[in-house]
Structures are given as C-alpha cells and as structure tokens.
Amino acid sequence: MDEYIVEIDGGISLTEIENAIQGEEAIGAEFLRSGISYHENAITNLATFNDLPPGQRPQKDVVLVKQGDPAPSGKKNIWAGVMLVSGSNMAVSAYR
C-alpha cells in the first residue's frame, strides 16, 4: 500500500510517542520508521507509516525502548534510530 508521514511531537515522553504510534496503527496503518527533521519552524519526529488494506491492523503493538534497556520479552526488533523525546535526542528501538 502507500506510505505516509505523521508528525509526532518531540516534547512528549517515550510512552506518549508509543501511544501516538499505536493510535495511528489503530486506524489501519503500520509503523515503519521515524526520523528527526525540521518541519514547520520546529525540530520534530516524522514517523513513516504504511497504509494497510481496509480492515487490516498490525498483529502486535509497537513497543518503544530506550537503546541500552532490555528488549521486551517475545518481541522482535523492527526499527532502531534517534527520536526527539521530551525535547532531547534519544536512541530508541522499536519492537513488535
């Protein structure tokens, strides 16, 4: 399907970012990756999602973990990179 980008506020916590990703996935998208970019006069997170076919949802929720923290049990790493979290750069891994 088609990919699209969603801005996720860099001033919120990692848990709030995870909730934003899960919210987007609840409406039929799949998180692919995120990057930090300058957008509309601010540095922010731009997350890329894949638009899934009608009625489809990802099978498992995305879990975000600060790199260096233990990986969630039973989850597979799907992305790693830098996100703006609570206003600071943080190395993050995403698991599903």
Residue pairs with C-beta under 8 A, 6 or more apart in sequence:
1 50
1 51
1 52
1 53
2 50
2 51
3 32
3 48
3 49
3 50
3 51
4 29
4 48
4 49
4 51
5 46
5 47
5 48
5 49
6 20
6 24
6 46
6 47
6 49
7 39
7 40
7 44
7 45
7 46
7 47
8 17
8 20
8 21
8 34
8 44
8 45
8 46
8 47
9 20
9 44
9 45
10 36
10 42
10 43
10 44
10 45
10 83
10 84
10 85
10 87
11 84
11 86
11 87
12 20
12 85
12 86
13 85
13 86
14 64
14 66
14 83
14 85
14 86
14 90
14 92
15 64
17 45
17 64
17 83
17 85
18 62
18 63
18 64
20 47
21 31
21 47
21 62
21 64
21 94
22 61
22 62
24 31
24 47
24 49
25 31
25 49
25 57
25 58
25 61
25 62
26 57
28 51
28 52
28 53
28 54
28 55
28 56
28 57
29 49
29 50
29 51
29 52
30 49
30 50
30 52
30 58
31 47
31 48
31 49
31 58
31 62
31 78
31 79
31 94
32 48
32 49
32 50
32 79
33 47
33 48
33 79
33 81
34 45
34 46
34 47
34 48
34 79
34 81
34 83
34 92
35 45
35 46
35 48
35 81
36 43
36 44
36 45
36 46
36 82
36 83
36 84
36 89
37 43
37 44
37 46
38 44
39 46
43 84
44 84
45 83
45 84
52 58
58 96
59 96
60 75
60 96
61 96
62 78
62 94
62 95
62 96
63 72
63 75
63 94
63 95
63 96
64 83
64 92
64 93
64 94
64 95
65 71
65 72
65 92
65 93
65 94
65 95
66 90
66 91
66 92
66 93
67 80
67 90
67 91
67 92
67 93
68 91
71 77
71 93
71 95
72 95
75 95
75 96
76 95
76 96
77 93
77 94
77 95
78 94
78 95
78 96
79 93
79 94
80 91
80 92
80 93
80 94
81 91
81 92
82 89
82 90
82 91
82 92
83 89
83 90
83 92
84 90
85 92
